[in-house]
Amino acid sequence: MKTVNMELSGVSKVYEMGDIEVKALDQVSLRVNKGDFVSIVGPSGSGKSTLMHILGLLDKPTSGEVILEGRGVSFNNDRELAKLRNQKIGFVFQSFNLLARTSALDNVELPLIYSGVPSKERRLRAEKSLFEVGLEHRLEHFPSQLSGGERQRVAIARALITNPSIILADEPTGNLDSKSGKEIMDILKSLYQNGNTIVLVTHDPEIAKMAKRIVRVKDGKIMEE
């Protein structure tokens, strides 16, 4: 029997805009098993970004349950959710989200600083993580000195640093040329083959095909898988 990493059960998300209610997600149920590689696809406004925010514990559902490693977390307070994000979830964003005046090594160390890991251990783990994505020659470089593909590798190294239960990649190739995008997808596929759980949001059908499962979202609902 497969181990479930994360599960959404009947999740809805409603945003109030003045007198108007906008239902971004409508009774969505989704199970992500340990070792899955899932791509979430859909047109602009379909709800896939809201779905990613719910999966990443960056937003709370209006109704329904979010279950992480068998534990309901839908109504945890903000501090508890921040701790879970730091320990259990690795994020890779389209815009990299790196600190501009901080070296690649220091950027990768950041999640461990928030976890209270001693500096010597932080450095060793950050170096190892950057080696794993092929950036052993760029440890002290700043983001402005790196190509787009290299910056995304730093972001992946940072996502891996805490050995998270799940890696959430939101349009990770969106700001990259096709060659760099392929290199990033090769890294994600390698991580999947090594047992990591990955959820990828993309608008690119060719990128989506590289995942094990494809989940299609439209009008706030999962239309097919």
N, C-alpha and C positions, 0 to 999 in steps of 0.2 A: 504493500500500500504506500502510495506517495505521501511525502510529508508536505503539508501546506505551509508556505511561507507567509502569504497574505491572502486575505479573503474579504471581498465586499459582499454584503448581503442586503439587497433591497435598498441600495443607497440612492438618495435623492439630494440635490443641492439646488436651493432656490435663492436667488438674489433679488433684493427689493430695490427698485430704481424709482424713487418717488412713490407714486400710487400703483406702479406696475410691478408685477412679480415675473421674473424670468427664471424658468426652470432649466438650469444648465445640465443637470443629470436627472433622469427619471427612472427610478426603481432598477438601478444597475446592480447586477450580481456578477462577480468575477472571482475566479480562484487562480492564484499563481502558486504553483508547486515549487518545491526546492529543486534547483537545477533547470528550471524553465528558461526559455528565451522567447519572450512574447513581444510582438510589435502591435502597437495601437495606431490605427489609421482612421482618417476621416477628414472631410472638408473643413474649411475654416468655419468656426462657430458650431461645430458638431458636438462639442463637450469634451474632446479628448484632452485638452489642457486642464480643464477642471478635474477630470478623472485622474490625471497625473498628480495634481495638487493633493487630491484626497489620498491617493496611494502613498505619496511622500509625506503625509501628515503635516502638510503645509496649510491645509484648510480642513475644516470640520464639516461633516455632512449635516444637512438639515434634518434628515431622518435616515434610518437604516444603520447597519453595523459595519465597522471596520475592525477586522481581526488580524492581529500581527502575531505570528508564531503561537496561535491558540489563545491569545489574550485580547479581549475586547478593549479597544483604545479610542472609540468614537468620542467619548466625553471626558477624556483626560484633560487636565488643565494645560496651559501653554508651556509651563516649565517642564512638566512630564513629557509632553510631546517633543520639546526641544531636545531633551535627553535621549529619547528614543531615536529621533532623527540622527543624532550624533553617533549613537552606538550601532544602530541597525540598518541605516539607509545611506547608500553612497549616491551622490547626485552628479550628473554630467549635463551641463546646460549648453544650449546653442551659442551663447555669448561668453562661454568659458568661466566667467565670474571669478577671475583671478585678481589679487591685489596688485596694482600697477607698480608700486615702489618696493615690491618684495620679491626676493629670488624664487626660482622654481622650488628649491628645497624648502624654503620657509613657507611658501604657499601650501605645499603638501603636508607640512607639519601641523597646520592650523587645527584640524579636528582633534589632534592629540593634545594640543594645548588646552582646549576646552574640556578634555577628559581628564586633565591633571596628570598626564604621563610625564615622567622626568625627562629633562632636556636631552641627555645622552641617548636614551632609548628612542626618543622622538626622532633624533637625527639619523640613527641607524635604520629605523623603519622607513623613514622618508627616502633615504638613499636607496634602500632595497626596492621600494615601490617605483621610484623613477627608473631604476635599472630594468624593472620588469616591462616598462613601456618604451625602452630603448633610448632613454635620455640621460645616460650616465655622463655624457659629455656636456650637459647643459645645466648642471646642478645650481650654479651660481648666477645663471643668466636671469635677467628680468623679462617679464612678458613682452615688453617692447622690442627685445632682442630675439624673440622667437617667432617662427612662422605660425600661421593659423593652426596647422596640423600639430606642431609642437606644443602650442598652448593647450590644445584639446588633450594631448597626451598628459600634460601636467594635471589637467582637470581629472582625467581618469585615474592617474596615480593618487591624487588626493581622495577620490571616491573610494579607492581600494584600501586606504591606509588603516581603517578601523576594522578590516575584515567584515564588512557589512553582510547582513542577511540577504539584501537585495540591492541591486544597482538600478537606478532610474535614469535613463538617458533621454533628455528632451531635445529632439531635433539635433543630435550631436554632430551631424555633418552639414547642417544648414548654412554655416558661414564658411564652408571649405570648398576648394576646387575639387574636381572629381578624383584626382590622384590622392590628395590628402584624405578625402572622404573614404576612399576605399581602404586606406591604411588604418583609419580609425575603426572601420567596420571589421577589418581583419583582427584588430586587437580585441574588440568586443566578442567576436566569434571564438577567439582563443580563450578568453575568460570563461565563456559558456562551456567550452569543451573541457575546461579545468574544474567545472562544477559550480561556477557562480550562477546566481539567478539574476536575469536581466529583463527589465521592461523598457522597451524603446518606443517613444512617440515619434512618428514621422509622417510627412505628407507624401513622401517619395515611394511609389509602389515597388521600385527595384530594391530600395533599401529594406522595405518591409519584408520582402521575400527571403531575406537572409536569416530571418528569425524562424524558430521552430513552429510557433503559432502566430496567426494573424487575427486580431480582434478589430472588427470594423464598427465604428461609432457614427451615428447620425441622429440629429435632433435629440441629443441627450440620452440615447438608448444604444445598447449593443444590438446591432442588426444581425450580425452573423459572426461565426468563428470557424 
